Amino acid sequence: MDANITKRNELLAQKTIAGLKSRNMEGYYAASKEEALKIALELIPEGSSISMGGGMSVHEIGLSEALKTGNYNFIDRDAYEDKRQAMLLAYDADFFLAGCNAMTDDGILVNIDGNSNRVSAIAQGPKHVIFIVGMNKICNDIDSAMKRARNVAAPINAQRFGLDTPCSKKGTCFNCKSPDTICCQILITRFSRHEGRIKVILVNDNLGF
């Protein structure tokens, strides 16, 4: 990545990590995908039970593959015929892994879900939640974070899953009530009552959507 962009990301990450700390959450900065993977594995003890949503960022840094092949109890929902069973197991897992649709530079996380298994696990259940967040997801304020989640992340994910929504056809949010809508539940995480439960690894890269 360009040196000027990297310097900007380092400075922005410092501000965002301070914001997370003020909200009872922990932040880390990784200069590369490889460093992000190293930090994540240092945070997750071997033998831990781990679940995740469909976060592309987790896959992109190689974390899901490392956990599947390592000494961990990785709950791979793709291996379950009963997807609901796998989703329910997530609530009692030691760690839940997720990407993020958008977050503010002072540490507020915004996530939108269709089935809502991801946002519900983020809100309450697993003992620890680790977010993998590319610096492309950082926004100036909650309004711009909401716009990003609804007009960038949601249309791309609707297209990725082949859903019949206005945003998948037009590329922007229509605030629809389509049966296929993936904007069923919106979770804004502005504070963690449980200190250290939520950890965010900011990555000097463009990750996810």
Short mmCIF file of the C-alpha atoms (twelve columns), coordinates in Angstrom:
data_MODEL
# 
_entry.id   MODEL 
# 
loop_
_atom_site.group_PDB 
_atom_site.id 
_atom_site.type_symbol 
_atom_site.label_atom_id 
_atom_site.label_alt_id 
_atom_site.label_comp_id 
_atom_site.label_asym_id 
_atom_site.label_seq_id 
_atom_site.Cartn_x 
_atom_site.Cartn_y 
_atom_site.Cartn_z 
_atom_site.pdbx_PDB_model_num 
ATOM 1   C CA . MET A 1   0.000   0.000   0.000  1 
ATOM 2   C CA . ASP A 2   1.148   3.559   -0.732 1 
ATOM 3   C CA . ALA A 3   3.293   5.001   2.091  1 
ATOM 4   C CA . ASN A 4   1.112   8.115   2.376  1 
ATOM 5   C CA . ILE A 5   -2.045  6.036   2.720  1 
ATOM 6   C CA . THR A 6   -0.350  3.842   5.307  1 
ATOM 7   C CA . LYS A 7   0.681   6.878   7.375  1 
ATOM 8   C CA . ARG A 8   -2.836  8.256   7.195  1 
ATOM 9   C CA . ASN A 9   -4.247  4.879   8.263  1 
ATOM 10  C CA . GLU A 10  -1.848  4.671   11.211 1 
ATOM 11  C CA . LEU A 11  -2.937  8.088   12.474 1 
ATOM 12  C CA . LEU A 12  -6.630  7.356   11.914 1 
ATOM 13  C CA . ALA A 13  -6.281  4.004   13.663 1 
ATOM 14  C CA . GLN A 14  -4.775  5.708   16.727 1 
ATOM 15  C CA . LYS A 15  -7.844  7.939   16.981 1 
ATOM 16  C CA . THR A 16  -10.209 5.005   16.468 1 
ATOM 17  C CA . ILE A 17  -8.439  2.839   19.056 1 
ATOM 18  C CA . ALA A 18  -8.691  5.676   21.592 1 
ATOM 19  C CA . GLY A 19  -12.402 5.906   20.809 1 
ATOM 20  C CA . LEU A 20  -12.832 2.173   21.331 1 
ATOM 21  C CA . LYS A 21  -11.042 2.380   24.687 1 
ATOM 22  C CA . SER A 22  -13.421 5.127   25.824 1 
ATOM 23  C CA . ARG A 23  -16.272 2.743   24.977 1 
ATOM 24  C CA . ASN A 24  -14.907 -0.189  27.024 1 
ATOM 25  C CA . MET A 25  -13.631 -1.979  23.922 1 
ATOM 26  C CA . GLU A 26  -10.091 -2.839  22.844 1 
ATOM 27  C CA . GLY A 27  -8.479  -1.860  19.570 1 
ATOM 28  C CA . TYR A 28  -5.387  -3.097  17.728 1 
ATOM 29  C CA . TYR A 29  -3.709  -1.919  14.550 1 
ATOM 30  C CA . ALA A 30  -2.165  -4.289  12.023 1 
ATOM 31  C CA . ALA A 31  0.045   -2.961  9.244  1 
ATOM 32  C CA . SER A 32  -0.840  -5.953  7.023  1 
ATOM 33  C CA . LYS A 33  -3.152  -8.939  6.712  1 
ATOM 34  C CA . GLU A 34  -0.347  -11.163 8.001  1 
ATOM 35  C CA . GLU A 35  0.063   -9.040  11.116 1 
ATOM 36  C CA . ALA A 36  -3.710  -9.033  11.646 1 
ATOM 37  C CA . LEU A 37  -3.715  -12.826 11.556 1 
ATOM 38  C CA . LYS A 38  -0.868  -12.939 14.083 1 
ATOM 39  C CA . ILE A 39  -2.687  -10.591 16.475 1 
ATOM 40  C CA . ALA A 40  -5.947  -12.558 16.193 1 
ATOM 41  C CA . LEU A 41  -4.261  -15.883 16.943 1 
ATOM 42  C CA . GLU A 42  -2.515  -14.350 19.950 1 
ATOM 43  C CA . LEU A 43  -5.925  -13.308 21.296 1 
ATOM 44  C CA . ILE A 44  -7.502  -16.764 20.861 1 
ATOM 45  C CA . PRO A 45  -6.098  -19.517 23.124 1 
ATOM 46  C CA . GLU A 46  -5.808  -22.998 21.647 1 
ATOM 47  C CA . GLY A 47  -8.724  -25.226 22.563 1 
ATOM 48  C CA . SER A 48  -11.212 -22.330 22.407 1 
ATOM 49  C CA . SER A 49  -14.625 -22.793 20.844 1 
ATOM 50  C CA . ILE A 50  -15.087 -20.350 17.969 1 
ATOM 51  C CA . SER A 51  -17.959 -19.377 15.705 1 
ATOM 52  C CA . MET A 52  -18.438 -16.662 13.128 1 
ATOM 53  C CA . GLY A 53  -20.874 -15.016 10.774 1 
ATOM 54  C CA . GLY A 54  -20.217 -14.718 7.077  1 
ATOM 55  C CA . GLY A 55  -17.555 -12.030 7.462  1 
ATOM 56  C CA . MET A 56  -15.373 -11.847 4.361  1 
ATOM 57  C CA . SER A 57  -12.661 -9.959  6.255  1 
ATOM 58  C CA . VAL A 58  -12.122 -12.950 8.561  1 
ATOM 59  C CA . HIS A 59  -11.515 -15.133 5.509  1 
ATOM 60  C CA . GLU A 60  -9.354  -12.558 3.746  1 
ATOM 61  C CA . ILE A 61  -6.691  -12.432 6.460  1 
ATOM 62  C CA . GLY A 62  -6.601  -16.251 6.596  1 
ATOM 63  C CA . LEU A 63  -8.055  -16.497 10.101 1 
ATOM 64  C CA . SER A 64  -10.911 -18.908 9.397  1 
ATOM 65  C CA . GLU A 65  -8.570  -21.347 7.641  1 
ATOM 66  C CA . ALA A 66  -5.989  -21.134 10.445 1 
ATOM 67  C CA . LEU A 67  -8.665  -21.952 13.030 1 
ATOM 68  C CA . LYS A 68  -10.133 -24.809 10.997 1 
ATOM 69  C CA . THR A 69  -6.741  -26.496 10.709 1 
ATOM 70  C CA . GLY A 70  -5.420  -25.586 14.157 1 
ATOM 71  C CA . ASN A 71  -6.035  -26.860 17.666 1 
ATOM 72  C CA . TYR A 72  -9.401  -25.166 18.103 1 
ATOM 73  C CA . ASN A 73  -13.053 -26.137 18.320 1 
ATOM 74  C CA . PHE A 74  -14.142 -24.252 15.201 1 
ATOM 75  C CA . ILE A 75  -17.901 -24.346 14.688 1 
ATOM 76  C CA . ASP A 76  -18.094 -24.430 10.893 1 
ATOM 77  C CA . ARG A 77  -21.729 -23.794 10.037 1 
ATOM 78  C CA . ASP A 78  -21.103 -24.907 6.433  1 
ATOM 79  C CA . ALA A 79  -20.458 -28.391 7.833  1 
ATOM 80  C CA . TYR A 80  -23.860 -28.518 9.551  1 
ATOM 81  C CA . GLU A 81  -26.941 -29.772 7.739  1 
ATOM 82  C CA . ASP A 82  -29.003 -27.932 10.351 1 
ATOM 83  C CA . LYS A 83  -27.736 -24.346 10.033 1 
ATOM 84  C CA . ARG A 84  -29.877 -23.210 12.951 1 
ATOM 85  C CA . GLN A 85  -28.071 -25.647 15.242 1 
ATOM 86  C CA . ALA A 86  -24.728 -24.148 14.241 1 
ATOM 87  C CA . MET A 87  -26.039 -20.621 14.771 1 
ATOM 88  C CA . LEU A 88  -27.329 -21.479 18.251 1 
ATOM 89  C CA . LEU A 89  -23.965 -22.960 19.220 1 
ATOM 90  C CA . ALA A 90  -22.422 -19.557 18.519 1 
ATOM 91  C CA . TYR A 91  -24.142 -18.003 21.539 1 
ATOM 92  C CA . ASP A 92  -22.188 -20.172 23.971 1 
ATOM 93  C CA . ALA A 93  -18.861 -20.015 22.118 1 
ATOM 94  C CA . ASP A 94  -15.707 -18.621 23.670 1 
ATOM 95  C CA . PHE A 95  -15.157 -16.389 20.629 1 
ATOM 96  C CA . PHE A 96  -17.325 -14.991 17.867 1 
ATOM 97  C CA . LEU A 97  -15.582 -13.578 14.784 1 
ATOM 98  C CA . ALA A 98  -17.062 -10.919 12.552 1 
ATOM 99  C CA . GLY A 99  -16.368 -8.273  9.995  1 
ATOM 100 C CA . CYS A 100 -18.077 -4.909  10.251 1 
ATOM 101 C CA . ASN A 101 -20.246 -3.055  7.747  1 
ATOM 102 C CA . ALA A 102 -18.952 0.310   8.947  1 
ATOM 103 C CA . MET A 103 -17.553 2.043   12.006 1 
ATOM 104 C CA . THR A 104 -16.911 5.600   13.081 1 
ATOM 105 C CA . ASP A 105 -13.475 7.021   13.752 1 
ATOM 106 C CA . ASP A 106 -14.420 7.351   17.427 1 
ATOM 107 C CA . GLY A 107 -15.225 3.657   17.845 1 
ATOM 108 C CA . ILE A 108 -18.928 3.065   17.119 1 
ATOM 109 C CA . LEU A 109 -19.650 -0.111  15.127 1 
ATOM 110 C CA . VAL A 110 -22.557 -0.425  12.685 1 
ATOM 111 C CA . ASN A 111 -23.810 -3.795  11.444 1 
ATOM 112 C CA . ILE A 112 -26.851 -4.784  9.401  1 
ATOM 113 C CA . ASP A 113 -28.240 -8.317  9.130  1 
ATOM 114 C CA . GLY A 114 -30.870 -10.325 7.341  1 
ATOM 115 C CA . ASN A 115 -31.096 -13.509 9.437  1 
ATOM 116 C CA . SER A 116 -29.765 -11.529 12.423 1 
ATOM 117 C CA . ASN A 117 -27.677 -14.380 13.830 1 
ATOM 118 C CA . ARG A 118 -24.578 -12.187 13.495 1 
ATOM 119 C CA . VAL A 119 -25.903 -9.025  15.141 1 
ATOM 120 C CA . SER A 120 -27.539 -10.988 17.953 1 
ATOM 121 C CA . ALA A 121 -24.273 -12.808 18.721 1 
ATOM 122 C CA . ILE A 122 -22.375 -9.526  18.668 1 
ATOM 123 C CA . ALA A 123 -24.856 -7.973  21.080 1 
ATOM 124 C CA . GLN A 124 -25.018 -10.804 23.617 1 
ATOM 125 C CA . GLY A 125 -23.949 -14.410 24.010 1 
ATOM 126 C CA . PRO A 126 -20.374 -15.375 23.127 1 
ATOM 127 C CA . LYS A 127 -17.782 -14.615 25.800 1 
ATOM 128 C CA . HIS A 128 -15.608 -12.642 23.395 1 
ATOM 129 C CA . VAL A 129 -16.170 -10.934 20.042 1 
ATOM 130 C CA . ILE A 130 -13.325 -10.138 17.655 1 
ATOM 131 C CA . PHE A 131 -13.899 -7.833  14.701 1 
ATOM 132 C CA . ILE A 132 -11.582 -7.764  11.697 1 
ATOM 133 C CA . VAL A 133 -12.000 -4.332  10.107 1 
ATOM 134 C CA . GLY A 134 -10.245 -2.923  7.054  1 
ATOM 135 C CA . MET A 135 -9.475  0.779   7.215  1 
ATOM 136 C CA . ASN A 136 -11.834 1.241   4.252  1 
ATOM 137 C CA . LYS A 137 -14.722 0.773   6.716  1 
ATOM 138 C CA . ILE A 138 -13.868 3.811   8.884  1 
ATOM 139 C CA . CYS A 139 -16.279 6.749   8.552  1 
ATOM 140 C CA . ASN A 140 -16.398 10.260  10.020 1 
ATOM 141 C CA . ASP A 141 -19.613 9.901   11.996 1 
ATOM 142 C CA . ILE A 142 -22.617 7.679   12.630 1 
ATOM 143 C CA . ASP A 143 -24.590 9.128   9.706  1 
ATOM 144 C CA . SER A 144 -21.837 8.348   7.194  1 
ATOM 145 C CA . ALA A 145 -21.363 4.915   8.763  1 
ATOM 146 C CA . MET A 146 -25.071 4.159   8.327  1 
ATOM 147 C CA . LYS A 147 -24.941 5.368   4.731  1 
ATOM 148 C CA . ARG A 148 -21.951 3.153   4.042  1 
ATOM 149 C CA . ALA A 149 -23.610 0.112   5.616  1 
ATOM 150 C CA . ARG A 150 -26.818 0.587   3.650  1 
ATOM 151 C CA . ASN A 151 -25.503 1.905   0.321  1 
ATOM 152 C CA . VAL A 152 -22.199 0.075   -0.035 1 
ATOM 153 C CA . ALA A 153 -22.135 -3.084  2.094  1 
ATOM 154 C CA . ALA A 154 -25.798 -4.092  1.756  1 
ATOM 155 C CA . PRO A 155 -26.070 -3.879  -2.064 1 
ATOM 156 C CA . ILE A 156 -22.825 -5.791  -2.571 1 
ATOM 157 C CA . ASN A 157 -23.863 -8.510  -0.119 1 
ATOM 158 C CA . ALA A 158 -27.318 -8.748  -1.727 1 
ATOM 159 C CA . GLN A 159 -25.605 -9.255  -5.092 1 
ATOM 160 C CA . ARG A 160 -23.160 -11.757 -3.563 1 
ATOM 161 C CA . PHE A 161 -26.022 -13.891 -2.246 1 
ATOM 162 C CA . GLY A 162 -28.106 -13.524 -5.415 1 
ATOM 163 C CA . LEU A 163 -30.997 -11.820 -3.606 1 
ATOM 164 C CA . ASP A 164 -33.925 -10.189 -5.384 1 
ATOM 165 C CA . THR A 165 -33.772 -6.723  -3.810 1 
ATOM 166 C CA . PRO A 166 -33.882 -3.235  -5.352 1 
ATOM 167 C CA . CYS A 167 -30.359 -2.532  -4.053 1 
ATOM 168 C CA . SER A 168 -28.946 -5.602  -5.805 1 
ATOM 169 C CA . LYS A 169 -30.334 -4.261  -9.108 1 
ATOM 170 C CA . LYS A 170 -29.660 -0.545  -8.662 1 
ATOM 171 C CA . GLY A 171 -26.627 -0.562  -6.350 1 
ATOM 172 C CA . THR A 172 -28.081 1.693   -3.677 1 
ATOM 173 C CA . CYS A 173 -30.511 1.414   -0.767 1 
ATOM 174 C CA . PHE A 174 -34.242 1.882   -1.388 1 
ATOM 175 C CA . ASN A 175 -35.251 1.290   2.250  1 
ATOM 176 C CA . CYS A 176 -37.209 -1.648  0.857  1 
ATOM 177 C CA . LYS A 177 -39.489 -4.210  2.452  1 
ATOM 178 C CA . SER A 178 -38.602 -6.905  -0.054 1 
ATOM 179 C CA . PRO A 179 -38.944 -10.496 1.238  1 
ATOM 180 C CA . ASP A 180 -35.234 -10.843 0.424  1 
ATOM 181 C CA . THR A 181 -34.116 -7.714  2.257  1 
ATOM 182 C CA . ILE A 182 -30.935 -8.141  4.276  1 
ATOM 183 C CA . CYS A 183 -31.598 -4.951  6.253  1 
ATOM 184 C CA . CYS A 184 -33.840 -6.584  8.856  1 
ATOM 185 C CA . GLN A 185 -31.892 -5.715  11.986 1 
ATOM 186 C CA . ILE A 186 -29.475 -2.818  12.484 1 
ATOM 187 C CA . LEU A 187 -27.082 -2.982  15.426 1 
ATOM 188 C CA . ILE A 188 -25.189 0.095   16.622 1 
ATOM 189 C CA . THR A 189 -22.558 -0.849  19.185 1 
ATOM 190 C CA . ARG A 190 -21.577 2.343   20.999 1 
ATOM 191 C CA . PHE A 191 -20.395 0.847   24.317 1 
ATOM 192 C CA . SER A 192 -19.581 -2.543  25.803 1 
ATOM 193 C CA . ARG A 193 -20.827 -3.069  29.336 1 
ATOM 194 C CA . HIS A 194 -18.398 -5.977  29.691 1 
ATOM 195 C CA . GLU A 195 -14.863 -4.611  29.618 1 
ATOM 196 C CA . GLY A 196 -12.625 -6.323  27.064 1 
ATOM 197 C CA . ARG A 197 -15.391 -8.498  25.584 1 
ATOM 198 C CA . ILE A 198 -15.207 -6.741  22.219 1 
ATOM 199 C CA . LYS A 199 -11.880 -6.418  20.445 1 
ATOM 200 C CA . VAL A 200 -11.355 -4.742  17.071 1 
ATOM 201 C CA . ILE A 201 -8.353  -5.412  14.842 1 
ATOM 202 C CA . LEU A 202 -7.971  -2.546  12.376 1 
ATOM 203 C CA . VAL A 203 -6.101  -3.617  9.251  1 
ATOM 204 C CA . ASN A 204 -4.104  -1.408  6.900  1 
ATOM 205 C CA . ASP A 205 -5.910  -2.817  3.875  1 
ATOM 206 C CA . ASN A 206 -9.241  -2.770  2.051  1 
ATOM 207 C CA . LEU A 207 -11.166 -5.742  3.430  1 
ATOM 208 C CA . GLY A 208 -14.707 -6.977  2.889  1 
ATOM 209 C CA . PHE A 209 -17.445 -4.783  1.456  1 
# 
